[in-house]
Amino acid sequence: MVAFDAPQSIVDQIASGLVDMTIAQHPAEIGFYGVVTAYAHLTGQSIPPLIGTGFTLMTADNIDDPAVQRFIYSD
């Protein structure tokens, strides 16, 4: 089973084995690129047709890694 997003409830389900992995968004990058893109539009600059904001795959093998845990959020 694969989930999307990283609330604590899904992290708990990974730990219990109910979920195999989740795809966690990077909300800081989403916000950053949203503001940068809005500014570019308002000032007449070109905007790329696709802006990647990153993601992290969380599994039982890496869920305790601090670099991965930073993308867990509370429900």
Backbone torsions as a table, in degrees:
resi	resn	phi	psi	omega
1	MET	NA	133.7	177.8
2	VAL	-119.9	134.5	179.7
3	ALA	-113.6	171.9	177.8
4	PHE	-127.9	133.6	-176.6
5	ASP	91.5	171.6	-173.0
6	ALA	-137.2	54.6	171.3
7	PRO	-73.5	161.3	-178.5
8	GLN	-56.7	-34.1	-179.0
9	SER	-61.7	-39.0	178.3
10	ILE	-72.9	-37.1	176.4
11	VAL	-60.1	-41.4	177.3
12	ASP	-63.2	-36.7	179.3
13	GLN	-70.5	-30.6	173.3
14	ILE	-65.6	-45.5	-179.6
15	ALA	-61.4	-35.4	-179.2
16	SER	-82.6	-11.6	-179.8
17	GLY	92.4	-2.9	179.4
18	LEU	-67.7	-37.0	178.3
19	VAL	-115.4	135.8	-179.8
20	ASP	-82.4	-39.4	179.0
21	MET	-160.3	162.0	173.6
22	THR	-133.7	154.5	176.9
23	ILE	-104.9	110.8	-176.8
24	ALA	-95.1	132.5	175.6
25	GLN	-76.0	165.3	174.5
26	HIS	-111.9	88.7	-172.6
27	PRO	-62.8	-32.7	178.9
28	ALA	-64.1	-40.8	178.7
29	GLU	-68.3	-38.0	177.7
30	ILE	-60.3	-47.0	178.6
31	GLY	-64.5	-44.4	-179.5
32	PHE	-59.2	-51.9	-177.7
33	TYR	-69.6	-27.4	174.0
34	GLY	-63.2	-45.1	179.1
35	VAL	-68.3	-44.6	179.2
36	VAL	-60.4	-41.6	-179.1
37	THR	-68.3	-41.7	177.3
38	ALA	-61.3	-44.5	178.6
39	TYR	-61.6	-44.0	179.2
40	ALA	-60.3	-42.7	179.4
41	HIS	-63.4	-45.8	-177.3
42	LEU	-67.5	-25.0	-178.9
43	THR	-102.9	10.3	174.9
44	GLY	77.2	15.1	179.0
45	GLN	-82.9	158.5	178.4
46	SER	-73.8	151.2	-178.9
47	ILE	-124.6	128.1	178.9
48	PRO	-63.5	147.5	-179.4
49	PRO	-70.5	-18.5	-179.6
50	LEU	-139.0	127.7	178.1
51	ILE	-125.4	111.7	177.8
52	GLY	-78.3	133.8	-179.9
53	THR	-112.6	6.5	174.1
54	GLY	82.2	161.3	175.9
55	PHE	-159.6	162.0	177.5
56	THR	-131.4	131.5	173.9
57	LEU	-85.9	124.7	178.9
58	MET	-108.5	128.1	178.4
59	THR	-133.2	174.4	176.5
60	ALA	-61.5	-27.9	-178.8
61	ASP	-73.6	-26.6	-175.7
62	ASN	-122.1	1.9	-173.0
63	ILE	-63.6	-21.6	179.3
64	ASP	-90.8	-3.4	179.4
65	ASP	-72.7	125.0	179.9
66	PRO	-56.1	-31.6	178.9
67	ALA	-68.0	-26.3	177.9
68	VAL	-89.1	-40.1	-177.6
69	GLN	-62.1	-22.5	-179.1
70	ARG	-65.1	-13.8	180.0
71	PHE	-99.0	3.3	175.0
72	ILE	-82.0	135.7	176.7
73	TYR	-127.5	161.4	-178.1
74	SER	-79.4	151.0	-178.2
75	ASP	-66.1	NA	NA
